Every structure is written in C-alpha cells, then in structure tokens.
Amino acid sequence: MTIMSPRIVKDTAIEMFVSLDLRSVALLFDVDGTLVEIGPSPFEVHVSEDLLGSLRRLAELTGGALALVSGRPIADLDHLFAPLKLPAVGGHGAELRLGDDKAWPKPRRLSAQFRLRLAEAAMFDPGILVEDKGYSLALHYRKSPHCAERLRKHVATCRAAFAAEPTELLLGKALFEVKLPGINKGDAVRELMTHAPFAGRAPVFIGDDITDEYGFAVANRLGGCAVKVGRGRTAAQWRFPHVRAVWRWLADGQRGPKRVRARRRRVAR
C-alpha cells in the first residue's frame, strides 16, 4: 500500500474551497476518529443528535449514497447510529451491507483455539479490551498504553503458534487486530461503488487511521478524493484538523450543493 510520496511541497495546512455536488458524489465515512471522537474504549463513544440529523439529511441529498466504512461490525454501527440504518462496510471490509438491507456473507472465522489464545491478553492488565469479531480479534489498549510492547510480543507468539492459519496483523490507534488475510477497506469500497446508488458517482472517503489508507487509494483511483482527519502521512489530498471540523463540514453540507470548507495539504504528485 502506497501512502504518500515522501516529498512534501509545503507542510502547512492552507484553507481551500471545494465544490461538492451532492448529486454526483458518494460520501464514505470512517467512524472512530472521524465522525466521533475516539473514546477510552470502543464502547465509550457518543453520537449526538446533531450528528444523526446531519447524516440523515446528507443521505437524502446524496440519494442514499452515504455509507459508513468502519472497523466495527455492522451490528455495532446500527446500535451506535440508531435509529439510522445506513449502508455500511464493517470489520475493515469483512462485512458489507447496501441500503436495501442486502448483506454479503461474512468470511470464515478464525479458529476458536487461536482466538482464545489471543484473548489471554486480557489477563495482562484490566485496561486491555478484547473484541472478538469471529473473522478477527482486536486487542484495544487505549486505557493501558504501557502494555503495547507486551501485547505486540503476545500477538507475535500466538501467530507463530498458529502459523498454519494464515492471518494478517492490523495496527490501529492503540490497537492490535489479527484478521483473515485479504480483507481491507479498499476492496470493500471498490465493491460498494459498483452498486446503486453509489455506482457512477465519485467517492469522497473521509477517515483518520492507517486502515483508511486502503480506502483513500481506491477513492482516488475511482476519480474521487480522500480526506484525512488529523495529522500523519497520507494518500489523501485533503485534511481536516480534527473531528469537530468534520462536524462543521457536515452541518454546512446539509444546505445542499454549495462550496464547503476543508483543509488541504499540498503534496507532490
């Protein structure tokens, strides 16, 4: 995965205006760190009524071409954004659901023995949270950052012990996630964009994490654009400084096709 050319023309954010015709784009949003602030744990986050209202209105203005693209399972997204039930990519691409409730079958599961061995990490510290998705297992250590190196070694040991079971290690913000190979947001976005009402539109992918870079690359290749939330090297052309800026952009976009503000970092092509 190519993130960005290492040559930065100017490492200073400058304000630009982007004209978005909501009738011709598809809006794709990561969740944690993009639509909601990252909480102490994945289960300690808040979705405001204002955010729900913005997403509902933008879904109408885009003709339904608005989707959540998250590492969370789709069931968690439905709970978090209730009563909205939006098109969604879950599990970093392992799950896909369209607006008509058509869902793709979930991939096979990691073996129970492998997941149990990984989950033993919860005994290291009470701040470590285990999230078992079946097709992957995530170890969150936002409350125990001092455990990062111990967790890294534990994951490496487990993967070596179950070497016959092919897996990939996904690194996120205070996260180690062991998952089935070949699953990523980029492939899921590419599939999503072949179906109505997304087909024929230019994808606008907004995310904050290394896991979103796969989606950024595909959005760029499909003639759309990518927006990075926060700092860090990226394939995105545009940048919002923080989640609150995304909220302002969403509220502004409810007024319909118009010019909206964003921050862009100029990078070498």
Backbone torsions as a table, in degrees:
resi	resn	phi	psi	omega
1	MET	NA	123.9	176.7
2	THR	-90.2	122.7	-179.1
3	ILE	-89.6	-50.7	-176.9
4	MET	-168.8	152.1	170.1
5	SER	-62.6	137.5	-178.7
6	PRO	-70.8	-11.2	-178.1
7	ARG	-88.1	112.0	178.8
8	ILE	-100.7	122.8	-179.1
9	VAL	-68.2	-44.2	-179.1
10	LYS	-151.7	117.4	-176.0
11	ASP	-91.1	47.6	179.0
12	THR	-133.7	129.5	-179.9
13	ALA	-71.6	134.2	175.7
14	ILE	-125.3	145.5	-178.2
15	GLU	-81.1	133.1	177.1
16	MET	-130.4	162.8	174.2
17	PHE	-111.9	132.6	179.8
18	VAL	-118.4	129.9	177.4
19	SER	-94.1	114.3	-179.9
20	LEU	-109.8	120.3	172.0
21	ASP	-91.3	104.9	-174.6
22	LEU	-65.8	-10.1	176.4
23	ARG	-82.7	-10.1	-175.0
24	SER	-125.8	3.8	179.4
25	VAL	-119.2	160.9	171.1
26	ALA	-115.5	129.3	-178.6
27	LEU	-98.2	121.7	-177.0
28	LEU	-121.2	120.8	-173.6
29	PHE	-120.0	125.7	160.4
30	ASP	-65.6	166.9	-175.7
31	VAL	-109.0	-73.3	-175.1
32	ASP	-69.1	124.2	-178.3
33	GLY	87.0	-2.6	179.8
34	THR	-124.9	-61.8	176.6
35	LEU	-90.7	-29.1	177.9
36	VAL	-129.7	149.6	175.9
37	GLU	-65.0	144.7	176.9
38	ILE	-68.6	124.6	-178.4
39	GLY	-93.8	178.3	177.8
40	PRO	-58.2	-28.3	174.7
41	SER	-149.3	165.2	179.4
42	PRO	-60.3	-19.1	-176.9
43	PHE	-100.2	9.5	178.8
44	GLU	-123.7	57.7	177.3
45	VAL	-127.3	162.4	-175.0
46	HIS	-131.5	133.5	173.1
47	VAL	-109.2	118.3	-175.9
48	SER	-78.8	160.5	174.9
49	GLU	-63.3	-34.4	178.1
50	ASP	-62.8	-42.3	179.2
51	LEU	-65.6	-43.5	177.6
52	LEU	-59.4	-41.7	179.2
53	GLY	-64.9	-39.9	178.6
54	SER	-63.7	-45.3	-179.2
55	LEU	-65.7	-40.3	179.1
56	ARG	-61.3	-45.9	-178.5
57	ARG	-67.6	-40.7	179.7
58	LEU	-68.6	-32.4	175.3
59	ALA	-63.3	-37.9	176.9
60	GLU	-66.8	-44.6	-176.0
61	LEU	-68.4	-27.4	178.5
62	THR	-93.1	6.8	-178.0
63	GLY	66.4	29.3	179.4
64	GLY	91.1	-0.4	-177.7
65	ALA	-86.7	60.4	176.4
66	LEU	-136.0	128.9	-176.1
67	ALA	-138.8	152.1	171.2
68	LEU	-93.7	134.8	179.9
69	VAL	-127.8	100.3	-165.9
70	SER	-135.3	163.4	170.6
71	GLY	-80.4	-14.0	179.3
72	ARG	-72.9	149.8	170.5
73	PRO	-62.8	152.2	-177.8
74	ILE	-61.1	-35.2	178.4
75	ALA	-60.2	-38.6	177.2
76	ASP	-66.6	-39.4	178.6
77	LEU	-62.9	-42.3	178.9
78	ASP	-61.8	-40.2	179.0
79	HIS	-67.1	-42.6	-175.7
80	LEU	-68.3	-38.5	-174.7
81	PHE	-103.7	13.8	178.4
82	ALA	-55.8	140.8	10.0
83	PRO	-88.9	3.5	178.1
84	LEU	-67.4	144.3	174.0
85	LYS	-134.0	87.4	-170.9
86	LEU	-90.7	157.8	167.5
87	PRO	-53.1	144.1	-172.3
88	ALA	-153.5	147.9	166.2
89	VAL	-111.7	125.3	-179.1
90	GLY	-118.9	164.6	175.8
91	GLY	59.5	36.6	-179.8
92	HIS	60.6	24.6	179.8
93	GLY	114.5	-3.8	-179.6
94	ALA	-74.8	-25.0	-178.6
95	GLU	-124.5	146.6	178.6
96	LEU	-145.8	131.1	177.3
97	ARG	-137.5	133.7	175.7
98	LEU	-91.0	172.9	-176.6
99	GLY	-65.9	-22.4	178.6
100	ASP	-84.6	13.5	179.4
101	ASP	74.0	8.0	174.9
102	LYS	-71.8	123.2	-177.4
103	ALA	-120.8	141.5	176.4
104	TRP	-81.8	147.1	178.2
105	PRO	-59.7	141.5	176.8
106	LYS	-70.4	151.8	178.4
107	PRO	-69.8	170.7	178.3
108	ARG	-61.2	165.0	-176.3
109	ARG	-97.0	152.1	167.4
110	LEU	-65.9	152.5	-178.4
111	SER	-62.0	148.2	-180.0
112	ALA	-61.0	-36.9	-179.3
113	GLN	-65.3	-41.0	179.2
114	PHE	-64.0	-45.1	-178.1
115	ARG	-66.5	-38.7	177.8
116	LEU	-64.2	-39.9	179.1
117	ARG	-64.4	-43.6	177.7
118	LEU	-63.4	-39.7	-176.2
119	ALA	-67.5	-14.6	176.9
120	GLU	-60.7	-15.1	178.1
121	ALA	-60.6	-23.8	180.0
122	ALA	-61.1	-22.2	-179.9
123	MET	-77.8	-12.2	-177.7
124	PHE	-69.2	-37.5	-173.6
125	ASP	-163.3	140.9	-179.1
126	PRO	-65.8	-15.5	180.0
127	GLY	-83.7	-5.3	179.6
128	ILE	-86.3	127.2	-178.7
129	LEU	-109.8	130.1	177.8
130	VAL	-100.4	127.9	177.6
131	GLU	-122.0	106.1	-177.5
132	ASP	-95.8	111.2	179.9
133	LYS	-100.2	-0.1	-177.8
134	GLY	88.4	-66.5	177.8
135	TYR	-78.8	-5.8	175.1
136	SER	-159.2	165.3	173.0
137	LEU	-136.1	126.9	-176.3
138	ALA	-109.5	138.6	174.5
139	LEU	-114.7	110.6	-179.8
140	HIS	-96.8	132.3	-179.5
141	TYR	-131.1	35.4	178.8
142	ARG	-60.6	-33.5	-179.6
143	LYS	-88.7	-5.7	-177.9
144	SER	-138.4	61.1	-176.9
145	PRO	-61.7	-23.0	179.7
146	HIS	-69.5	-12.1	-178.4
147	CYS	-92.7	4.0	-173.2
148	ALA	-56.2	-49.3	-176.5
149	GLU	-67.9	-38.6	178.2
150	ARG	-64.5	-39.5	178.4
151	LEU	-66.9	-41.0	178.9
152	ARG	-57.9	-44.9	180.0
153	LYS	-67.1	-39.2	179.3
154	HIS	-62.3	-45.6	180.0
155	VAL	-62.4	-43.2	179.6
156	ALA	-62.3	-41.4	179.0
157	THR	-64.0	-42.9	-180.0
158	CYS	-64.8	-43.3	-179.3
159	ARG	-65.5	-35.1	177.0
160	ALA	-68.0	-37.6	-179.5
161	ALA	-69.0	-26.8	179.3
162	PHE	-116.9	45.0	-175.8
163	ALA	-62.0	-24.6	179.2
164	ALA	-72.2	-11.4	179.6
165	GLU	-105.3	100.6	-174.7
166	PRO	-62.8	132.4	178.7
167	THR	-144.9	166.7	172.7
168	GLU	-125.5	150.3	177.4
169	LEU	-102.5	123.8	179.0
170	LEU	-105.8	125.0	179.3
171	LEU	-103.5	127.0	176.9
172	GLY	-127.3	-162.2	179.5
173	LYS	-78.0	109.3	-176.0
174	ALA	53.3	48.1	-174.6
175	LEU	-148.9	135.1	163.6
176	PHE	-118.9	124.4	179.0
177	GLU	-129.0	123.8	177.1
178	VAL	-98.2	123.8	-173.5
179	LYS	-137.5	168.7	173.8
180	LEU	-64.8	146.4	-179.1
181	PRO	-71.4	156.0	174.2
182	GLY	80.5	11.1	178.5
183	ILE	-108.4	123.1	177.5
184	ASN	-156.9	163.1	-176.9
185	LYS	-67.1	-29.8	-178.6
186	GLY	-62.0	-49.6	179.9
187	ASP	-63.3	-37.6	179.7
188	ALA	-67.4	-39.3	177.5
189	VAL	-64.5	-41.0	178.8
190	ARG	-60.4	-42.7	177.8
191	GLU	-66.2	-45.8	-179.6
192	LEU	-55.5	-40.5	-174.5
193	MET	-74.2	-1.5	176.2
194	THR	-93.6	-4.2	-174.8
195	HIS	-115.5	147.6	174.5
196	ALA	-64.8	143.8	2.1
197	PRO	-91.6	14.6	-176.1
198	PHE	-83.5	-31.1	-176.0
199	ALA	-58.9	137.7	178.5
200	GLY	84.8	-2.5	179.1
201	ARG	-103.0	162.5	176.7
202	ALA	-92.8	121.4	-178.1
203	PRO	-74.3	136.1	172.3
204	VAL	-116.8	105.9	-174.6
205	PHE	-102.8	126.2	-179.1
206	ILE	-120.0	122.6	-178.9
207	GLY	-155.8	176.0	-173.6
208	ASP	-129.1	-10.6	-165.1
209	ASP	-118.0	167.0	177.4
210	ILE	-59.7	-31.3	179.9
211	THR	-67.0	-21.4	179.6
212	ASP	-81.2	-13.6	-176.7
213	GLU	-62.9	-31.0	175.7
214	TYR	-62.3	-42.7	178.0
215	GLY	-67.6	-38.0	177.4
216	PHE	-58.3	-46.6	-176.5
217	ALA	-62.0	-41.4	180.0
218	VAL	-69.7	-41.7	178.1
219	ALA	-58.4	-42.4	178.7
220	ASN	-63.4	-43.4	-177.9
221	ARG	-67.7	-27.2	-179.1
222	LEU	-87.9	10.9	176.6
223	GLY	86.4	9.7	177.2
224	GLY	-99.4	-147.6	178.5
225	CYS	-149.3	166.3	-178.9
226	ALA	-125.7	146.5	-178.6
227	VAL	-128.7	122.5	179.1
228	LYS	-94.6	132.6	175.3
229	VAL	-99.5	118.9	-179.2
230	GLY	92.7	-173.6	-175.7
231	ARG	-87.2	173.0	176.6
232	GLY	119.1	154.6	177.7
233	ARG	-64.9	144.1	-172.5
234	THR	-161.1	158.2	171.8
235	ALA	-89.2	-5.3	-178.8
236	ALA	-71.8	147.1	177.1
237	GLN	-86.8	-22.8	-173.0
238	TRP	-122.1	160.5	-176.5
239	ARG	-145.8	132.2	166.3
240	PHE	-102.1	140.6	-176.9
241	PRO	-71.2	-27.1	-175.9
242	HIS	-165.5	174.5	-177.0
243	VAL	-62.0	-37.9	-178.7
244	ARG	-60.5	-32.4	176.7
245	ALA	-67.8	-34.7	175.8
246	VAL	-63.6	-43.8	179.3
247	TRP	-58.9	-42.1	179.6
248	ARG	-64.3	-40.8	179.4
249	TRP	-63.6	-40.9	178.7
250	LEU	-63.8	-44.8	179.3
251	ALA	-62.5	-39.0	179.0
252	ASP	-66.1	-40.4	-176.7
253	GLY	-67.4	-19.0	179.2
254	GLN	-63.6	-18.8	-177.6
255	ARG	-77.7	-2.0	175.7
256	GLY	101.1	-176.4	-177.5
257	PRO	-55.7	117.1	-179.5
258	LYS	-166.0	-178.5	178.0
259	ARG	-85.9	130.6	-179.1
260	VAL	-125.5	153.2	-174.4
261	ARG	-90.1	143.7	174.0
262	ALA	-149.4	173.4	174.5
263	ARG	-112.5	139.2	-179.1
264	ARG	-127.0	138.1	170.8
265	ARG	-102.8	126.1	178.9
266	ARG	-79.9	123.9	-179.7
267	VAL	-126.1	156.6	179.8
268	ALA	-70.8	142.9	176.6
269	ARG	-88.6	NA	NA
